[in-house]
Structure formats: C-alpha cells, structure tokens
C-alpha cells in the first residue's frame, strides 16, 4: 500500500512490524500498548513516522504521517481474519462444525470437511447410496440449507464427491 502511494515501503514495513511492540512491556505501566510502544520507539530513536504509526494505530494520538493510517488499516484487516482473536476463533470453529454437521444430516453422506476457512465444504457420499444424479441435487440442497440457516462471510462452495473403485489383483 505504501509503495502504491509513493511512500517508503521499508518504513511502512518497519512500522507494521513494530506497531504492537507495546504489548510486551518490560515494566509495569498504565499506558495502552499503542502509547507505550510509541514511547519505546522514541526511546530507541526510531524514525518519527514509525513512532507515530505505533502510537496512532488505535486513534490514541493524532496521525502526523501517511504511514500511520496504512498501519491502522492493516492492523484492522489482520484482526478481522478468522482465528485472530480468541473469541472469534471459538465462533469460527463452531461455524465450521455446524457447516459439517449440516451436510452430515443428509442420507448417504459419509464424511464432511470444511476447508478454505469455511469457504468450501467437501461432502463424501457412499457410491452405493447416492447416484451421480443425486449428487448434483444433494450439492444444491446443502447449498440452499446453508444459505437459509447459517451466517457466513462470502460464499461457500459445496463439492459432493462420489467415488466408485474397482480393485483386482494379478498374481
């Protein structure tokens, strides 16, 4: 982002890497991690743009550099990803389980796997219980049920896998 705006990408990377340095204080402090990190960076003679990005990434001080909002946005994106926060991780795991259990409720389904952070659901069916034509309908029905009953980000791709194997041994 910094490069696209004509800013120094090395300073942006440094600010991004150091923005949460205040979360590991080496002394007791009542300061927020952003302000404590700002003070640490100043103490160790970090560039002013880096110091400001550290201190301002939670709007606790005024942004004086264009690097600061970039670090703030990147921090927000990182914090919003699945698994970034414990409470989010728990709801994320629950959502994946619910996705798998929903598909398991259909007859002929042997196993389900939620993959790609819940954006894809692989459904394994018994070849003796589900025909090729049934697999198509099953995929549609699962997608409809997910759409009607669940909350999820983006879209979920449902792939029904029906496999027939013929194995013989030559001796």
C-alpha positions as CSV (number, residue, x, y, z in Angstrom):
1,X,0.0,0.0,0.0
2,X,2.8,2.4,0.9
3,X,4.6,1.8,-2.4
4,X,1.4,2.5,-4.4
5,X,1.1,5.8,-2.6
6,X,4.7,6.7,-3.3
7,X,5.7,6.3,0.3
8,X,8.8,4.5,1.6
9,X,7.8,0.8,1.8
10,X,10.7,0.0,4.2
11,X,9.4,2.5,6.8
12,X,5.9,1.1,6.4
13,X,7.1,-2.4,6.9
14,X,9.1,-1.4,10.0
15,X,6.1,0.5,11.4
16,X,3.8,-2.6,10.7
17,X,6.2,-5.0,12.4
18,X,6.7,-2.8,15.4
19,X,3.1,-1.4,15.9
20,X,2.3,-3.8,18.7
21,X,5.7,-3.7,20.5
22,X,4.0,-2.1,23.5
23,X,2.1,-5.3,24.2
24,X,5.2,-6.8,25.8
25,X,6.2,-4.2,28.4
26,X,9.4,-4.6,30.3
27,X,8.0,-2.6,33.2
28,X,4.6,-2.0,34.9
29,X,2.7,0.6,33.0
30,X,-0.8,2.0,33.0
31,X,-0.4,3.1,29.4
32,X,-2.1,1.5,26.5
33,X,0.1,-0.7,24.3
34,X,0.0,1.8,21.5
35,X,1.2,4.7,23.6
36,X,3.7,2.6,25.5
37,X,5.0,1.3,22.1
38,X,5.3,4.9,20.9
39,X,7.4,5.8,23.9
40,X,9.6,2.7,23.5
41,X,10.2,3.6,19.8
42,X,11.1,7.1,20.7
43,X,13.4,6.0,23.5
44,X,15.3,3.8,21.0
45,X,15.5,6.6,18.4
46,X,13.1,5.1,15.9
47,X,12.1,7.4,12.9
48,X,9.3,9.8,13.7
49,X,7.0,8.2,11.1
50,X,7.4,4.8,12.7
51,X,6.8,6.2,16.2
52,X,3.7,8.0,15.1
53,X,2.3,4.9,13.4
54,X,2.8,2.8,16.5
55,X,1.2,5.4,18.8
56,X,-1.7,6.3,16.5
57,X,-2.8,2.9,15.2
58,X,-5.7,2.8,17.7
59,X,-6.5,6.6,17.4
60,X,-5.0,7.4,20.8
61,X,-2.9,10.2,19.3
62,X,-3.0,12.3,16.2
63,X,-1.7,10.8,12.9
64,X,1.1,13.0,11.6
65,X,2.4,10.7,8.9
66,X,0.7,8.9,5.9
67,X,2.3,5.7,7.2
68,X,0.0,5.8,10.3
69,X,-3.4,5.2,8.6
70,X,-1.8,2.4,6.5
71,X,-0.6,0.6,9.6
72,X,-4.0,1.2,11.2
73,X,-5.9,-0.3,8.2
74,X,-3.5,-3.3,8.0
75,X,-4.0,-3.9,11.8
76,X,-7.7,-3.9,11.3
77,X,-7.6,-6.3,8.4
78,X,-5.3,-8.6,10.4
79,X,-7.5,-8.5,13.4
80,X,-10.6,-9.3,11.4
81,X,-9.3,-12.6,9.9
82,X,-10.6,-15.9,11.2
83,X,-8.7,-17.0,14.3
84,X,-7.1,-13.7,15.0
85,X,-8.8,-13.2,18.3
86,X,-9.8,-16.0,20.8
87,X,-13.5,-15.3,20.9
88,X,-13.5,-15.1,17.1
89,X,-11.6,-18.3,16.9
90,X,-14.2,-20.1,19.1
91,X,-17.1,-18.9,16.9
92,X,-15.1,-19.7,13.8
93,X,-14.6,-23.3,14.9
94,X,-18.2,-23.6,15.9
95,X,-19.3,-22.3,12.4
96,X,-17.0,-24.9,10.7
97,X,-18.5,-27.7,12.9
98,X,-22.1,-26.5,12.2
99,X,-21.3,-26.5,8.4
100,X,-20.0,-30.1,8.5
101,X,-22.9,-31.3,10.7
102,X,-25.5,-29.7,8.5
103,X,-24.2,-31.7,5.5
104,X,-23.9,-34.9,7.6
105,X,-27.6,-34.8,8.3
106,X,-28.4,-35.8,4.7
107,X,-28.8,-39.5,3.9
108,X,-25.9,-41.1,2.1
109,X,-23.3,-38.6,3.4
110,X,-20.4,-40.4,5.0
111,X,-17.9,-37.6,5.9
112,X,-17.7,-33.9,5.5
113,X,-14.7,-31.5,5.5
114,X,-15.0,-27.7,5.9
115,X,-11.9,-26.3,4.2
116,X,-10.5,-22.9,3.0
117,X,-11.6,-21.2,6.2
118,X,-15.2,-22.4,5.7
119,X,-15.4,-21.2,2.2
120,X,-15.6,-24.7,0.8
121,X,-17.3,-27.8,2.0
122,X,-16.3,-31.2,0.7
123,X,-19.0,-33.9,1.1
124,X,-18.1,-37.5,0.7
125,X,-21.1,-39.8,-0.1
126,X,-21.4,-43.5,-0.4
127,X,-21.4,-44.6,-4.1
128,X,-23.9,-47.4,-3.2
129,X,-26.4,-44.9,-1.6
130,X,-26.1,-41.8,-3.8
131,X,-26.2,-41.8,-7.7
132,X,-24.4,-39.2,-9.9
133,X,-27.8,-37.5,-10.4
134,X,-28.5,-37.5,-6.7
135,X,-25.0,-35.9,-6.0
136,X,-26.0,-32.9,-8.1
137,X,-29.2,-32.4,-6.2
138,X,-27.5,-33.0,-2.9
139,X,-25.0,-30.3,-3.6
140,X,-27.8,-27.9,-4.5
141,X,-29.9,-28.8,-1.4
142,X,-26.9,-28.4,1.0
143,X,-26.1,-25.0,-0.5
144,X,-29.7,-23.9,-0.1
145,X,-29.9,-25.1,3.5
146,X,-26.6,-23.3,4.3
147,X,-27.9,-20.2,2.7
148,X,-31.2,-20.3,4.6
149,X,-29.9,-21.4,8.1
150,X,-26.4,-20.1,8.5
151,X,-24.5,-16.9,8.7
152,X,-21.2,-16.9,6.9
153,X,-18.8,-14.5,5.1
154,X,-18.8,-14.5,1.3
155,X,-19.9,-17.7,-0.3
156,X,-19.5,-21.4,0.4
157,X,-18.7,-23.8,-2.4
158,X,-20.2,-27.3,-1.9
159,X,-18.4,-30.2,-3.6
160,X,-20.1,-33.6,-3.4
161,X,-17.6,-36.4,-4.0
162,X,-18.9,-39.8,-5.1
163,X,-16.3,-42.4,-5.9
164,X,-16.6,-45.9,-7.3
165,X,-13.5,-48.1,-7.2
166,X,-12.8,-51.4,-8.8
167,X,-9.8,-53.2,-7.5
168,X,-8.4,-56.5,-8.6
169,X,-5.0,-58.2,-8.0
170,X,-3.0,-60.1,-10.6
171,X,-0.9,-62.9,-9.0
